[in-house]
Amino acid sequence: MKEHALFLQAGFPAGETVYRNKADRYREEFEKVLWRTVRLADGMAGEDVLCSGEVFTEFTAMAEQQTERLTGIPIDVRITQAEKRLRAGRAKCADGRMADRMSGQIRQLNQRVLQLLRGLIMFKKQILQEVTSCRLYTANYPLLIEHIIREAELYQQIITALEERKCFSPENIVETELFWNQIMMEHAVFIRGLLDPMECELVETANTFAGDYCRLLEEARKQDCRAMDGLTRKTLETTERYRDFKAAGTKGITGCDIRSIILPLLADYVLREANHYLRILKQEGE
């Protein structure tokens, strides 16, 4: 969510001070809750999460530094450094009072996140309405704004489920794959549209991945949970290849070897989301 706000902020012209300032406030507030989350996560996070590449990659710190220099938007790289030092495990509190205190801190964090999410989702929807009504300009595609609205709404559902003491696990494999295949397909069309037109091979590869995920979406819509194993394996194989493409792209963008208008942090961001989806798919296959 912090990065969503940053991408929105970077996409507005300098004269749109109201929108830029509001996006900046959300970026700052989500940066604060991310700091709190990282501190609480030490010794509590699953090893599979920390090793997945969804929290940080080898490119994240460099991408943040480059994006800060290019946009003038401050990014606290110390958070990424702290994420790299996180210890995996399921730490146990020594006594009931410590457990209660930890539970209270997490509940307080969740409530703050939900409060921020409600505002950020409304802000994104306002931006989308203004852009599609030709009353506001942004360098971000309307589809990208819709994309980050859906991601925020999913996050809101997850936090709400945690607060209601529900065990949040995707109840329906079909719905999970439909959601993330849509996200991956949209990443491909964003990449295709943000690459320099002369990067013909990369544009073609991104277009191919967009087509691959379109076909996976169509297949998933025709399946039910009992017949998803084969499609999940196919999705996993496609996403592994896609992750490798994104990793090579992030390396090329941070190394200034690829011509594009893709912010380095955006390249790293879509790579981390592919890593997140891969972890979900591998869990489904177990």
Sequence and secondary structure as in RCSB ss.txt:
>XXXX:A:sequence
MKEHALFLQAGFPAGETVYRNKADRYREEFEKVLWRTVRLADGMAGEDVLCSGEVFTEFTAMAEQQTERLTGIPI
DVRITQAEKRLRAGRAKCADGRMADRMSGQIRQLNQRVLQLLRGLIMFKKQILQEVTSCRLYTANYPLLIEHIIR
EAELYQQIITALEERKCFSPENIVETELFWNQIMMEHAVFIRGLLDPMECELVETANTFAGDYCRLLEEARKQDC
RAMDGLTRKTLETTERYRDFKAAGTKGITGCDIRSIILPLLADYVLREANHYLRILKQEGE
>XXXX:A:secstr
 HHHHHHHHHHS TT HHHHHHHHHHHHHHHHHHHHHHHHHTTTB HHHHTTTSS  TTHHHHHHHHHHHH    
 HHHHHHHHT  BS    SSHHHHHHHHHHHHHHHHHHHHHHHHHHHHHHHHHHHHHTTS   SS HHHHHHHHH
HHHHHHHHHHHHHTT     S HHHHHHHHHHHHHHHHHHHHHHB TT HHHHHHHHHHHHHHHHHHHHHHH  G
GG HHHHHHHHHHHHHHHHHHHHHHHHHHTT S BS  HHHHHHHHHHHHHHHHHHHHHH 
